[in-house]
Amino acid sequence: MSAQTLPLAGRFGGFRLPTLGGLRRRWLYGGAGVMLIAAVAIFAASERSGTNIAYATAPVIQQTLVSSVTASGTVNPQNEVSVGTQVSGTISQLYVDYNSKVKAGQVLARLDPSTLQAQMDRDRATLAQVQAQASQAGANASGASLGIDVASANALAQNAAVASAQSNAAKAQAALSLERLTVARDQSLAQQGYLAQNQLDADRSTLAEDQSALAAAQAASAQARAQAQASTGSIGQSRMAADSQAAGAQAAMAAVQAAQAIVQQDQVNLSHATITSPVNGTVVARDVSVGQTVAASFSTPTLFSIAQNLDKMQVDINVGEPDIGGVRPGDGVAFSVLAYPTRVFQGVVSQVRIAPQTIDNVVSYDVVVLVANNDGALLPGMTANATIDTAVAKNALVVPIAALQWRDANATGSSPWGAVSGSGAAAAIAAGSSGTLTILRNGKPSVVPVRIALVTSTSAAVVPIGHATLHAGEAAIVSATGKGAAGGAQKQAHPAGGAYGAMRAIH
């Protein structure tokens, strides 16, 4: 701030109050920004129509203004892998410890394999048994199939026998018919005296023989047909037996496959008794010791935690609900840890996770900040106190919030900021809004219309509107005292500690 004096008249005569000399601007540089304390101008007085006003001013400064959010979080590896076990057992050997460097596929620990080996031996014996049963079932099925072939061959033979018997019966029938004709003819000749009686008797005997032969042939044909039908039934029985044996063989083969799957699972379980690293990295946690029993019945127990790359870390910052709206990926972040209180680490917002975390009715969001850790100074679990730069106005004209709130009682028009006082003033002065700023020029207040480019809790970057002008170094009125000063909420004493007490500046 600066101080100026005005000539006094009336009861003070020509006496002039001295100007406060040696005005200084002090800049404090740091990772959180630069704080400027300006000297305060005291006593500008004029006695016209009985007025006596003293103005307190702050200089308009050209600088880079940064709006930021402060929060705390935890340093973590960017990619941490938990290594567990899929089988239960007792830890028999450990090959790594805390801080061990490991490669992908490297053996970390072994479980006692005796129980798993015994289970695999038992299941292998079961497999051998069902394989033998499957072989026997296959042989039975093959025998049943051969029985079908035999029954089919017998049926063919019986069919041939039926055909032969039917042929013999047909021959006997033909011979009988012929003999009947012969007997009838010879009987006629014998009655006429042309044929001896003994010849007729012989013919009649032959007829009786042919009748007997026909009956025998017909019986043989019936027997052959019966045997053929029996052979056909035997084929059906053989087929049914073959189908049953084939089904038994298929069931036996299925049992073999099931037993083989169990043995393969036993082999996998036995291989899981050797715990290996899935990635290259550093062991940051070891949760087991030799002799400890781990149970994987309902969940996978964690044996080791491996940080894949400690040269690249992330900071998980819990940002509250009121501040999360201004945080975006790509925002710059400066933070410190308790181990190095004077060192400032730099990072970049990588992700704003939308999953809320509610603790004691306070809602916060996880903001992931990526940071390089080439020297290994950052360790997992460190607490980080961070400042996130949410907006930047470069080479801007910056004034304190108090300068935007002050209004001259004699000025025409109104400003939306001048009507606000107390804790709500800073919230009312939002980026993008417009109002007025009062500058002390040639000892007189001059109203300058401005638009807010960026606002922090204590300062604002302003841009003059239209034909108005504003320059760095000009004095912005922050308060006034005396008769005729701005009234109401705009009458205020000089703010203690200066108008720029908490403003961050980058040069």
C-alpha positions in Angstrom: 0.0 0.0 0.0 1.1 3.7 -0.4 0.3 6.8 1.6 -0.5 10.2 0.2 -1.4 13.6 1.8 -3.8 16.3 0.8 -3.4 20.1 1.7 -5.4 21.2 4.8 -7.3 24.5 5.1 -9.5 26.2 7.8 -8.4 25.8 11.3 -5.2 24.0 10.3 -4.1 27.0 8.2 -1.4 26.3 5.7 0.0 23.5 7.7 0.8 20.3 5.7 0.9 16.9 7.3 4.1 15.1 6.4 4.0 12.2 4.0 5.0 8.8 5.3 8.4 8.3 3.6 10.4 5.3 2.8 7.4 3.4 1.4 8.5 -0.2 0.8 7.1 -3.3 -0.9 8.3 -6.5 0.5 8.0 -9.8 -1.5 8.2 -13.1 0.1 9.0 -16.0 -2.3 8.2 -19.6 -1.5 6.6 -22.8 -2.9 3.2 -21.5 -1.8 3.6 -18.1 -3.5 4.8 -14.6 -2.6 3.2 -12.5 0.0 3.3 -8.7 -0.4 2.8 -6.3 2.5 2.3 -2.8 1.2 2.7 0.2 3.4 -0.5 2.0 4.2 -1.2 5.6 3.1 -2.4 7.6 6.1 -4.2 10.8 6.2 -5.3 12.5 3.0 -7.4 15.4 4.2 -9.3 18.2 2.7 -11.6 20.6 4.4 -14.1 21.7 1.8 -17.7 22.2 3.0 -16.5 20.9 6.4 -15.1 17.5 5.1 -12.0 15.7 6.4 -11.2 12.3 4.8 -8.2 10.0 5.1 -7.8 7.2 2.5 -5.9 3.9 3.0 -4.7 2.5 -0.4 -3.0 -0.6 -1.8 -1.0 -0.6 -5.0 -2.2 -2.3 -8.2 0.4 -5.0 -8.9 1.1 -6.8 -12.1 1.9 -10.4 -11.4 0.8 -14.0 -11.9 -2.1 -14.9 -9.6 -2.8 -18.5 -8.7 -5.9 -19.9 -7.3 -5.2 -23.1 -5.2 -6.7 -25.8 -3.1 -4.9 -27.2 0.0 -5.5 -30.8 1.2 -3.6 -33.7 2.6 -3.0 -37.2 1.3 -0.8 -40.3 1.3 2.1 -41.2 -0.9 1.7 -44.6 -2.6 3.3 -46.6 -5.4 1.6 -46.1 -8.8 1.2 -49.9 -9.2 1.3 -52.2 -6.1 0.6 -55.9 -6.6 -0.6 -58.1 -3.8 0.9 -61.7 -4.0 -1.2 -64.4 -2.4 -1.7 -68.2 -2.4 -4.5 -70.2 -4.0 -3.8 -73.3 -1.8 -3.6 -73.8 1.9 -0.4 -75.0 3.7 2.5 -74.2 6.0 5.2 -71.8 4.9 8.4 -73.9 4.7 10.8 -71.5 3.0 11.1 -67.8 2.4 13.5 -66.4 -0.2 12.8 -62.6 0.0 12.3 -60.0 2.7 11.4 -56.3 3.0 13.0 -54.1 0.3 14.1 -57.1 -1.8 14.4 -56.5 -5.5 12.6 -59.2 -7.4 12.1 -60.2 -11.0 8.9 -61.6 -12.7 8.9 -65.4 -12.1 11.3 -65.3 -9.2 10.5 -67.7 -6.3 9.4 -65.8 -3.3 8.3 -68.6 -0.9 7.4 -72.3 -0.8 4.6 -74.1 1.0 5.1 -77.6 2.5 4.0 -79.8 -0.4 3.6 -83.1 1.5 -0.2 -82.9 1.8 -0.6 -81.9 -1.8 1.7 -84.6 -3.0 -0.2 -87.3 -1.0 -3.5 -86.1 -2.5 -2.0 -86.3 -6.0 -0.7 -89.8 -5.4 -4.1 -91.0 -4.2 -5.8 -89.5 -7.2 -3.3 -91.1 -9.5 -4.1 -94.5 -8.0 -7.8 -93.8 -8.5 -7.1 -92.9 -12.1 -5.3 -96.2 -12.7 -8.2 -98.1 -11.3 -10.8 -96.4 -13.5 -8.6 -96.9 -16.5 -8.5 -100.6 -15.8 -12.2 -100.7 -15.5 -12.6 -98.8 -18.7 -10.4 -101.3 -20.5 -12.5 -104.2 -19.2 -15.7 -102.4 -20.2 -14.2 -101.9 -23.7 -13.4 -105.5 -24.0 -16.9 -106.5 -23.0 -18.3 -104.1 -25.5 -16.1 -105.6 -28.2 -17.3 -109.2 -27.2 -20.9 -108.1 -27.4 -20.3 -106.7 -30.8 -18.8 -110.0 -31.9 -21.9 -111.8 -30.5 -24.1 -109.7 -32.9 -22.0 -110.9 -35.8 -22.3 -114.6 -34.7 -26.0 -114.3 -34.3 -26.3 -112.7 -37.7 -24.4 -115.5 -39.3 -26.6 -118.1 -37.5 -29.7 -116.3 -38.8 -28.3 -116.4 -42.3 -27.7 -120.1 -42.0 -31.2 -120.8 -40.6 -32.7 -118.7 -43.4 -30.8 -120.9 -45.9 -32.1 -124.0 -44.1 -35.6 -122.7 -44.3 -35.2 -122.2 -48.1 -33.8 -125.8 -48.5 -36.6 -127.3 -46.4 -39.2 -125.4 -48.4 -37.6 -126.7 -51.6 -37.7 -130.3 -50.3 -41.3 -129.9 -49.4 -42.1 -128.6 -52.9 -40.3 -131.6 -54.4 -42.2 -134.0 -52.2 -45.5 -132.3 -53.1 -44.7 -132.6 -56.8 -43.7 -136.3 -56.4 -46.9 -136.9 -54.5 -49.0 -135.3 -57.2 -47.3 -137.4 -59.9 -47.8 -140.6 -58.0 -51.5 -139.8 -57.5 -51.9 -139.5 -61.3 -50.0 -142.7 -61.8 -52.2 -144.6 -59.3 -55.4 -143.3 -61.0 -54.1 -144.3 -64.4 -53.0 -147.8 -63.4 -56.2 -148.4 -61.5 -58.1 -147.7 -64.7 -55.9 -150.0 -66.7 -56.2 -152.8 -64.1 -59.9 -152.6 -64.2 -59.8 -153.1 -68.0 -57.4 -156.0 -67.6 -54.5 -154.3 -69.1 -52.3 -154.0 -66.0 -51.5 -156.6 -63.4 -52.8 -156.2 -59.9 -49.3 -156.3 -58.3 -48.3 -153.2 -60.3 -51.2 -151.3 -59.0 -50.3 -152.3 -55.5 -46.8 -151.1 -56.0 -48.1 -147.7 -57.3 -50.3 -147.4 -54.3 -47.3 -148.1 -51.9 -45.2 -145.5 -53.7 -48.1 -143.0 -53.2 -48.2 -143.7 -49.5 -44.4 -143.2 -49.3 -44.7 -139.9 -51.2 -47.3 -138.7 -48.8 -45.1 -139.5 -45.9 -42.2 -137.8 -47.6 -44.3 -134.6 -48.1 -45.3 -134.6 -44.4 -41.7 -135.0 -43.4 -40.6 -132.2 -45.7 -43.3 -129.9 -44.4 -42.3 -130.6 -40.8 -38.6 -129.9 -41.7 -39.6 -126.6 -43.3 -41.6 -125.6 -40.2 -38.7 -126.5 -38.0 -36.3 -124.5 -40.1 -38.6 -121.4 -40.0 -38.8 -121.7 -36.2 -35.0 -121.9 -35.9 -34.7 -118.9 -38.2 -37.0 -116.9 -36.0 -35.0 -117.9 -33.0 -31.8 -116.7 -34.7 -33.4 -113.4 -35.4 -34.4 -113.0 -31.8 -30.8 -113.9 -30.8 -29.6 -111.0 -33.0 -31.8 -108.6 -31.0 -30.6 -109.9 -27.7 -27.0 -109.6 -28.9 -27.6 -106.1 -29.9 -29.2 -105.2 -26.6 -26.2 -106.7 -24.8 -23.8 -104.9 -27.1 -25.5 -101.5 -26.4 -25.4 -102.1 -22.7 -21.7 -103.0 -22.8 -21.0 -99.9 -25.0 -22.8 -97.7 -22.5 -20.8 -99.2 -19.7 -17.6 -98.5 -21.7 -18.6 -94.9 -22.3 -19.3 -94.5 -18.6 -15.9 -96.0 -17.8 -14.2 -93.6 -20.2 -16.0 -90.6 -18.6 -14.8 -91.8 -15.2 -11.3 -91.9 -16.6 -11.6 -88.3 -17.9 -12.9 -87.1 -14.5 -10.0 -88.8 -12.7 -7.5 -87.3 -15.1 -9.0 -83.8 -14.4 -8.6 -84.4 -10.7 -5.0 -85.4 -11.2 -4.3 -82.3 -13.3 -5.9 -80.1 -10.6 -3.6 -81.8 -8.1 -0.6 -81.0 -10.3 -1.7 -77.3 -10.5 -2.2 -77.1 -6.7 1.2 -78.6 -6.2 2.7 -76.1 -8.5 0.9 -73.3 -6.5 2.9 -74.4 -3.5 5.7 -72.4 -5.0 5.0 -68.7 -4.7 6.5 -66.6 -7.5 6.6 -62.9 -8.3 4.2 -61.8 -11.1 6.1 -58.6 -11.8 9.5 -56.8 -11.5 9.6 -54.6 -8.5 10.4 -54.2 -4.8 8.9 -56.1 -1.8 7.3 -53.4 0.4 5.5 -55.8 2.7 5.9 -59.4 3.9 3.0 -60.7 5.9 4.1 -64.3 6.6 7.0 -66.1 8.3 8.4 -69.6 8.1 6.2 -72.1 9.9 3.1 -70.0 9.5 0.0 -71.7 8.2 -2.1 -69.9 5.5 -5.6 -70.9 4.7 -7.1 -70.2 1.3 -10.5 -71.8 1.8 -12.7 -68.7 1.5 -10.3 -65.9 0.4 -6.8 -65.5 -1.0 -4.5 -64.5 1.8 -1.9 -61.9 1.0 1.7 -63.0 1.5 3.7 -60.1 -0.1 3.1 -56.7 -1.5 5.3 -55.7 -4.4 5.7 -52.1 -5.7 6.3 -52.4 -9.4 8.3 -49.1 -9.8 9.3 -46.9 -6.8 10.7 -44.3 -9.2 7.2 -43.3 -10.1 4.9 -42.6 -7.2 1.4 -41.2 -6.8 -0.2 -39.1 -4.0 -3.8 -39.9 -3.2 -5.1 -36.5 -1.9 -8.5 -36.2 -0.2 -10.1 -33.1 -1.5 -13.3 -31.9 0.2 -16.6 -31.4 -1.6 -16.5 -27.6 -1.6 -13.1 -27.6 -3.4 -13.4 -30.5 -5.8 -15.2 -28.6 -8.5 -12.1 -26.6 -9.4 -9.7 -29.5 -9.6 -9.0 -30.9 -13.1 -6.6 -33.4 -14.6 -3.4 -31.6 -15.6 -3.4 -29.2 -12.7 0.0 -28.6 -11.1 0.5 -29.8 -7.5 3.2 -28.8 -5.0 3.5 -30.8 -1.8 5.8 -31.5 1.1 6.2 -34.5 3.5 7.2 -34.5 7.1 10.4 -36.3 6.4 11.6 -33.3 4.2 9.8 -30.2 5.6 11.9 -27.7 3.6 11.6 -29.6 0.3 8.8 -29.0 -2.2 7.9 -31.8 -4.5 6.1 -31.2 -7.8 3.4 -33.3 -9.4 0.5 -33.3 -11.8 -3.1 -34.3 -11.2 -3.7 -37.5 -13.2 -7.3 -38.4 -12.1 -10.2 -37.1 -10.1 -12.0 -40.2 -9.0 -15.7 -39.8 -8.8 -16.2 -42.4 -6.0 -17.1 -40.3 -2.9 -15.7 -41.1 0.6 -18.0 -40.1 3.5 -16.5 -39.9 7.0 -18.5 -38.2 9.8 -20.8 -36.7 7.2 -17.9 -35.1 5.4 -17.7 -35.9 1.7 -14.3 -36.0 0.0 -12.9 -37.3 -3.3 -9.6 -39.0 -4.2 -7.4 -36.9 -6.4 -4.5 -38.9 -7.9 -1.3 -37.0 -8.4 1.6 -38.5 -10.3 5.1 -37.5 -9.2 8.6 -38.6 -10.2 10.7 -40.2 -7.4 14.1 -40.7 -9.1 16.1 -40.2 -6.0 13.9 -42.5 -3.9 13.1 -39.8 -1.3 9.4 -40.5 -1.3 8.4 -43.7 0.5 5.0 -45.4 0.5 2.7 -44.2 3.3 4.2 -40.7 3.8 1.7 -38.0 4.5 1.7 -35.2 2.0 0.5 -31.7 2.5 -0.4 -30.5 -0.9 -1.4 -27.4 -2.8 -3.3 -27.8 -6.1 -3.1 -24.9 -8.5 -6.6 -24.9 -9.9 -6.4 -21.6 -12.0 -3.7 -19.2 -13.1 -3.9 -15.6 -14.4 -0.5 -14.6 -15.9 0.8 -11.0 -15.9 -2.5 -9.8 -14.4 -3.4 -6.6 -12.6 -4.0 -7.8 -9.0 -5.8 -5.9 -6.2 -6.9 -7.0 -2.7 -10.5 -8.1 -2.1 -10.9 -5.1 0.2 -10.4 -2.7 -2.8 -13.3 -4.3 -4.6 -15.6 -4.0 -1.6 -15.0 -0.3 -0.9 -17.5 2.2 -2.3 -17.4 6.0 -2.3 -20.7 7.2 -0.8 -20.7 10.1 -3.3 -20.2 7.9 -6.3 -23.0 7.4 -8.8 -24.1 3.9 -9.9 -23.6 0.8 -7.9 -21.3 -2.2 -7.7 -22.5 -5.7 -6.9 -19.5 -6.2 -4.6 -19.9 -3.0 -2.7 -23.2 -4.2 -1.3 -21.6 -7.3 0.3 -19.6 -7.3 3.5 -18.3 -9.7 6.0 -17.6 -13.4 5.2 -19.8 -13.4 2.2 -17.8 -10.8 0.3 -15.2 -13.1 -1.1 -17.8 -15.6 -2.3 -19.8 -12.8 -4.1 -16.8 -11.6 -6.0 -16.7 -14.5 -8.5 -14.6 -14.9 -11.7 -16.5 -13.4 -14.6 -18.5 -10.9 -12.6 -18.2 -7.2 -13.2 -18.2 -4.1 -10.9 -16.1 -1.1 -10.0 -12.8 -0.3 -8.4 -11.9 3.1 -6.9 -8.5 4.5 -7.7 -6.9 7.5 -5.9 -5.7 9.7 -8.8 -4.3 13.2 -8.2 -5.7 13.0 -4.7 -9.3 12.3 -5.8 -11.2 9.0 -6.0 -11.8 7.8 -9.6 -14.1 4.9 -10.3 -12.9 2.3 -12.8 -15.2 -0.4 -14.1 -13.5 -3.8 -14.1 -14.2 -7.5 -14.7 -12.9 -10.3 -12.5 -10.5 -12.7 -14.3 -9.5 -14.8 -11.2 -10.2 -14.5 -7.5 -8.6 -16.0 -4.4 -9.5 -15.7 -0.8 -7.6 -12.4 -0.4 -6.9 -11.0 -3.9 -8.4 -10.7 -7.4 -7.0 -10.3 -10.9 -9.0 -7.6 -12.7 -9.4 -6.3 -16.3 -10.6 -2.8 -17.0 -13.8 -2.7 -19.0 -14.5 -0.6 -22.1 -12.4 2.6 -22.3 -11.4 2.5 -18.7 -7.7 2.3 -17.9 -5.8 0.7 -15.0 -2.1 0.5 -14.6 0.3 -1.2 -12.3 1.4 1.0 -9.4 -1.8 2.9 -9.1 -3.3 3.2 -5.7 -6.6 1.4 -5.1 -8.6 2.6 -2.1 -9.3 -0.1 0.4 -10.8 2.0 3.2 -11.5 5.6 4.3 -11.9 7.4 7.6 -13.2 10.8 8.6 -16.2 13.0 8.0 -17.7 12.5 4.6 -16.1 9.1 4.0 -18.1 6.2 2.5 -20.8 5.1 4.8 -22.6 2.0 5.8 -20.8 -1.3 5.3 -18.1 0.5 3.3 -16.7 2.5 6.3 -13.9 0.4 7.6 -10.6 0.9 9.3 -7.4 0.0 7.6 -7.2 -3.9 7.4 -4.5 -5.2 9.7 -1.7 -7.0 8.2 -2.2 -5.5 4.7 -4.6 -6.4 1.9 -2.2 -9.0 0.3 -1.7 -11.0 3.5 -2.6 -14.4 2.0 -2.2 -13.9 -1.8 0.1 -16.2 -3.8 2.1 -14.5 -6.5 4.5 -15.9 -9.0 7.0 -13.6 -10.8 
